[in-house]
C-alpha cells in the first residue's frame, strides 16, 4: 500500500532515469575504423541501493486505495543527518596511501511497480510485486504497501498526522490485510453468526455481541483510516465504498454483516495478490542472483595464462570495461556479456531465454551475462558493459513492459474514479428515493429490506473490482513471454500484434544464418586481361586475389555487417600485403569509402588510393561515364560463378572486383513460415537489398512467395510504411537489427533478434527475441491473440458478475454478506481466467474456449478416477 508524506517533504525518486535511457547507449557504427584512443570514462553516479527485501515477511499495508492519483516516491531522507566521523590525521611524507578494495555492493536496480489488476485511478491501487516488507526506517509516518511512499494531499496529510499522534496509524499498519488477522476475524464472525442457533437463549446475544466486538476492529481499524484519508483527499474508490457499507451496517444494527464484508474483502485481496504474483515474471530473482562482483584478471590479454597462477582483483560488475578479462569459476554466473578467451565449459541460460539444454562454450564463443557456468573454469573477455548486458536488458525491458499500459488499462485509469462516483450517487438515489418511488421502508423490517440496506448492497455489488482485474492477462502474457526469452515493451504491443495481418522478414541474418562464407573473388572491370578471366599485371592490386582481399579486409576491420565479417574470416591465416586506412567513411545501406596507402597497384606506393566496397548498385553508381555503370552490372550478371550468390563489389582506383558469398537458410524457418501462413493466416513477404537471383533462391528455400529485392534502406522503409498504413490491420517487421532499424521503427510492430541487434535497433523495436532464431515469432503472435481473447472474456465475465450481484441486491433478494461474496468471487474468477495466459497459446477465441473446457474435463476426470480407485482399494476385501 502506501507510506504517506506531507507535501513539505522532499524526496528523491527511486529510479532517476528511464529504462530506455540505459539501453540507448551510443549505437555502434558499422565499422570502428580507424582506431582511436577512447577517453577515460568516469564511473557513473549511482544512487544508494534500496533495502533488501525479506521473502518470509508478512505484508503490512495501508489500503492500496490511498495510492489513487499519488506519485510513487523513494523513502524520505532522515530528518537529521548522522554525525560524520572525524577526519584521519594527515599522512606523513614517508607514508604512501594504499587504495582499499571496493567493499560496498553495486547498486541494485530499483524495483518498478508491475502492472497490477487494481493499479488504476478508479481503485487507486498502485501495487508493486517486488515486496519490500523488512524496512529499516521509522514507521512513525505510516507503513507503506510494499515499501513505496505516497504523497497525499493536505486533507489526507492532516488525517495522517492525527492518526500518527494518537497511535492509530501504528495499529492500522499491524492489522492491515494480514492473512492471520483476517482469518481470525472471519472465524470469530462465523462463530457469532451461528452461536444464536447453538447457544442457550440467555447468553446467545451477549456472546454474539462480544465476538463481534473483538472481530470487527481487527478489520475495521485500518479500513476506517484508509477511508478517511481517501475522502479527505477527495478520492472515491472501492475501499471507500466498502468502508461506508461496513460502517453503515453498524448503525443499521447489522454489525455482523459489516464485519463479514470487510473480512471477506481483505481475504479476497490477499488471494488476488497471490494469483497476481504467480502471473509475474520475477525479475527480482534475476537481480538477486546476478553477481555483484567480478574477478578482474591482471593480464594484457595477448597470451594465454596458466589457471594455476592467476592474479585477479575483486571489482564491482558496474566497473568492468569492454576489453577487460574476467575469471568465471564453476558454479558462478557470468556477470556481463563476453566471449570465451581461454578455457571451455558447459553453461545454462534457461533462466534467461527458456533454453533448457546446456550449451557448450569454448574459445571464441559468445556468452551472455547471467549465464551460469556449470563446470570448468573460463577466462571471459568483456564485450559489453553492465548497462548493455543481456541480463540488464531483460530486467529493464520486463519492468518497462509491465509499466507501459495497454489501451484498456489506460481507459480504466481515467474511467474508474468517475465510475465509483456514479456508484455512490446511484446508491444514494436508491437509499433516499426508494421509499418515495417504490414504497420501501428506510430501515427495513421483517417483511421488506430497507432502502438504505439496498443502497449499500448496490454500492458493494457495483464496485468495479472485477472489471479492474481484467487487464491482468496482459501482465501474465508479458511474464509468460519473458520466461521464453521474448521481451515486450508493453501490453499495447500485444494488442498491435493480435491485429496485424501481414508480416515482413529481412533476409540476411533473419531468414538465413547470416554467417556468410566467401566463395570466390573475381575481377570484372578495369583490370588487365580481365576479358580472359585473369590479370596479366602481377602487381595490379585488384587483379590479385590476395591484394583485393587485403584491401577489403583493411576496410572491413571492426565491422558488424555479415559481409564484412565474412571478408575478415576469409582473410584469416593468409599472407596478405600490408594496407593502411588513412581515412574512412561509412555509408549506411550502401557501403564503405576509404583512402588507403600501401596499395601496390600505384606507380608510387606512397600515393593514396581511393577505395569503396559495398553493394553492386553503389559501386556501379560511382562510374557514370561511357556507360561504365551498365558494363559493371552486365559483367556481374554474366559472372562465371552464377547470379545466386550474395555479391559485394570492391573498387580501387577505377578497378572493380566482385566478391561472391554463400548464405544458408536457418534451420526450422520453413516450419515457422508454414505456421504463420496456415494457422496465423498472415500475408508473408521478404524484404532484402540483395539482387533478384540471390533473393529468390532463399525465398524458394523458405517457402515465401512474395519477394521485394534490390531495396535500398529508404526503399525498404517506404515499403514498410505503405504496408503498415494501407494494409489490413498493420505489419509486423522481423529483422536482425543490424541495418534495418528505420524499418523496424516504421512497422506497426518491430521484432528484432537481440543478440545481433545494435543499441538503436533495441531502442526502436517493440519485441526482442533473446534466442538467436525466429522460432519465437509464431509463439509471440499466438500469445498476443490468446491474451486479447482472455481480456475480452474477462471483461464480459466482470460485467456479468456486476449485473448479477447488483440487481438482486437492489431488489432485496440478497443479504449484504452474500453480495460481498458474489462480488469478490467474481473478482477471483476474473483473476483465474487472466492467469490462463500462462498456458500454451491458442490462435483464436474458439480454440481458447475449447482448451478451457478440455482442461476442465481432464481435471475432473482425473479427480473422479483417483477417487474411484481409492474407493475400490478401500472396499475390496483381503
Secondary structure, DSSP 8 states (H G I E B T S, - for coil): --EEE-TT-----S--S-HHHHH------S---S--------------------TT-------GGGGTT--EE-----SS------------TT---------S------------TT-STTTT----SS------S--TT---GGG-EEE--HHHHHHHHHHHHHTHHHHHHHHTT-HHHHHHHHHHHHHHHHHHHHS-HHHHHHHHHHHHHHHHHHHHHHHHHHHHHHHHTT---HHHHHHHHHHHHHHTT-HHHHHHHHHHHHHHHHHHHHHHHHHS--HHHHHHHS-SEEEEE---SSS---GGG--EEEEEGGG--TT-EEEE-TT-B--S-EEEEE--EEEEEHHHH-EEEEEEE-TT-EE-TT-EE-SS-EEEEE-S-GGGSHHHHHHHHHHHHHHS--HHHHHHHHHHHHHHHHHHHHHHHHHHHHHHHH---SS--SSS--HHHHHHHHHHHT-SHHHHHTTHHHHHHHHHHHHTTEEES-HHHHHHHHH--EEEEEIIIIIB----EEEEEEEEES-TTGGGTS-S-TT-GGGSHHHHHHHHHHHTTT--SHHHHHHHHHHTT------EEEEEEEETTTEEEEEEE--TTSSSTTS-EEEEEE-HHHHHHT--STTHHHHHHHHHHT-TT-SSSEEEEEEETTEEEEEEEE--B-TTHHHHHHHHHHTS--EEEEE-SS-HHHHHHHHHHTT--EEE-S--HHHHHHHHHHHHHHSSS-EEEEE-SSS-HHHHHHSSEEEEETTT--HHHHHH-SEEE-SSSSTHHHHHHHHHHHHHHHHHHHHHHHHHHHHHHHHHHHHT-S-HHHHHHHHHHHHHHHHHHHGGGGS---SSHHHHHHHHHHHHHHHHHHHHHHHHHHHHHHHS--
